[in-house]
Structure formats: C-alpha cells, structure tokens
Amino acid sequence: MSLNRQEKAVVVEEVVAKVAKAQSIIVAEYRGLDVASVTELRKKARESGVYLRVLKNTLARRAIAGTPFEGLSDQLAGPLMYGISNDPVGAAKVMADFAKTNDKLVLKAGSLPNSVLNQDGVKALASMPSREELLSKLLGTMQAPIATFVRTLNEVPTKFVRGLAAVRDQKEAA
C-alpha cells in the first residue's frame, strides 16, 4: 500500500527526529524474514532502546539528507530495515546478534556521525562494549585501590585483636 504525499512527509519527519538524536544507524536487508522473526527482532530492539523501522529508501535518503549520516545514502538499495540508536553500539549489537541466529537478516552497512561503516565495520562495532558496560568497568577500576586501602587499614586492628585473643587463650590454658 503506497503512502500519499502527506503520509510520506509525516514518516520523514518522524525519522528526521530520531536521526537528530542518533549516534548510529545500521542498515540490514530483511528479505525472506517471516513475521514471527521480525516481531522478535522488534521486541529486542525496543528493549534495547533501538528505533527499528522498514522504510522506502527514498524516504530514508530524505531523512538523512543534511545530517552527519548523509554518507550512508550510497548504501541504500534493496529492501532495507533501519536501526537507529542513541547509543553508538546499541543498534549494531541488536541487529548483529539477531543476524547470528537468523541468516535471512543480512547486515549491509552502518553509519556513525560523519563516517560510514561496511558490513565488517558494523560487526566490529557490535562486538564493542556498550556505554554502560564501559562506565561500570571504569567505576570498578576506580574503586579497586580505595577498597584495597580500606582492607589494609582494617587488617591492623584485626591482627591486634587476634594477638590479644591468643595471649588471653594462652594465659587461660596455663
């Protein structure tokens, strides 16, 4: 079912709003996917905060025109599904993980602001840890010296108390 001019304008505005806040766009060919698989992919994308949409390529080109993702326009051919994410790694992770278990979804290209990624680049991006994982690792690294210092300070009175307890037990035994 084709869209009229006003409906197309609404779709383009919606996608432009998502692209304005996006950190990455991943494009995949979905030829041959059944409805159940697409529904499962949409569910995973929603849980990860990824905007997943099937668009006409001309509408997608209009939406990314004049944005840092404009270089992706050359890659838009065939039936494509677009994953748009505020997290640079989010869309790549969702789509690459799904593509591992379902060979009908083929990653085509991706884009970070002002750079276009090929299929291997998207897979490499998907293997990177997310922002939350990196922050948790950083926090753990920052806390480690402090925790070790506190344990060391705690050992001094603990050893003293154990020494006193040993002297007391020795005197009681005598």
N, C-alpha and C positions, 0 to 999 in steps of 0.2 A: 504494500500500500504506500503510495507516494505521498509526500507531505506538500502542502501548499506553501506559498512564499512566507506567510506569517508564522506557520508552524516551524519552518526551517529557521527563521530569524530567532524564534524562542529557543530552539535547540542550540543554535550557535551562541546565543547569549549565555545559556547555562554552562556550556563548555568553556567559554571565554572566562567566566567567573571562576571555574575550577582551575583553569590553566594559570590564571593570575596569581593564585596562591600555591601552585605546584612547584615541587622540587625535582620531579621526574615524570616522564611519560614513557610508557612501554607499549609497544605495538606488537600484536600477535595475530597470526592467521588462525581462524577458528573453523575452517572448512571441515565438515564431517562430524562435528561435535553434536551429540544428542542433547535434548532439553535437560535431562537429569544432570548431565555433566556441567552444562552451563550454569544451572541453578546452584550446584555445589560450588563452582568457582565464584559465583557472585556472593554466596554466603561467606566464603573465606575472605573475599575482598572486603566485604562490609565489615567483618570482624577486625580486619587489619587497618581500616580507615582508608581503603583504596577506592576511588571512584572508577567503576568499571562500566564501559559503555560501548555498544556497537554503533558505529557512525558511518555515514557515507563519507568517503574520502574527501569529496569537495567541501563538505561542511567542516570537516576536521581541518582542512587547509585554511579555510576562512577563519576558524577559531584560533589557529596558532600563528596567523599572519601578524607580523609586527611584534612578536614576543621573542624571548630568548630561545624558544623551541622551534623557530621558523626553519632551521636546517633540516628538520625531520620531514618536511614536505616532499622531498625527493624519494623517500622510502614508502610513501603511501600508495600502494597498489594492491588490488585484490580485496577479498572480504576480510576486514580487519576489526579487531577488538582493541580498544584503547584502555589502558590502565593509568590513571592519573593519581599521583600521590603527593602529599605534603612532606612525607619522609623520603629522602632520596633513594632509600633501599626498599621501601615497602612494596611498591608495585612490582618491582623486579623479583622480590622474594616470592610473593603470592603466585605470580604467573609462572615463574621458573619451577617452583615446587609442584604446581599443578601439571606442568608440561612433562615433568619426570614420570608421573603416573599415567598420563594420558597423551599418547603420541599424536593425537589429532590436533592438539594445540601446538602451533609452531611459532616460537619467538622469532620475530623478524628484525626489529630494531628498537632503539630506545633513545631517549634524549635527556640529558641533564641541561641546566641552563647554559646556553652557548656552546654545547658540544653534543655531537651525535654519536651514538654507540651502535656497533653492529651486533650480530647475534652473540658472538663470543664476549663482547663487552657487557651485554645485558646479563649473561650468565656469571661473569666475574663480579658484577655489581650485586647480584643476588647472593653471592657467597660471602659478601662482607657483612659484618655485624651491624645491627640496627643502632640507631642513636641511643636508645635506652640501654642496650647491652654495653655500648662503649662507655656511657656515663656510669653504669654500675661497676664496670671494671676499674674505671678511674677512681671512683669512690673507695673501692676495696683497696686499691693501691695506696691511696692517701691515708686510709685508716690503719694499715698494717704497721707502720713504725710507731704510731701512737699506742696501739694495742700491745705491741711488744714492750714498749717502755712501761706501760701500766703493769703488765705481768711481772716485769723485772722489779719494779718498786714493791710489788705485793710479795715477792719472794723473800725479801729481807725480814719483815716481821714474821712471816710464816716460819722461816728457818729458826728464828729466835725462839718462837713459841714451841716448836718441836724440840729444840735443845733443852728448854726448861722442863718440858714434859718428860724427856729422857732422864734428866737429873733427878726429877721427882720420883719417877718409877725406880730408879737405881737406889735412892735413899729408902723407899718403902720396902724394897726387896731385902735390904740389909738389916 
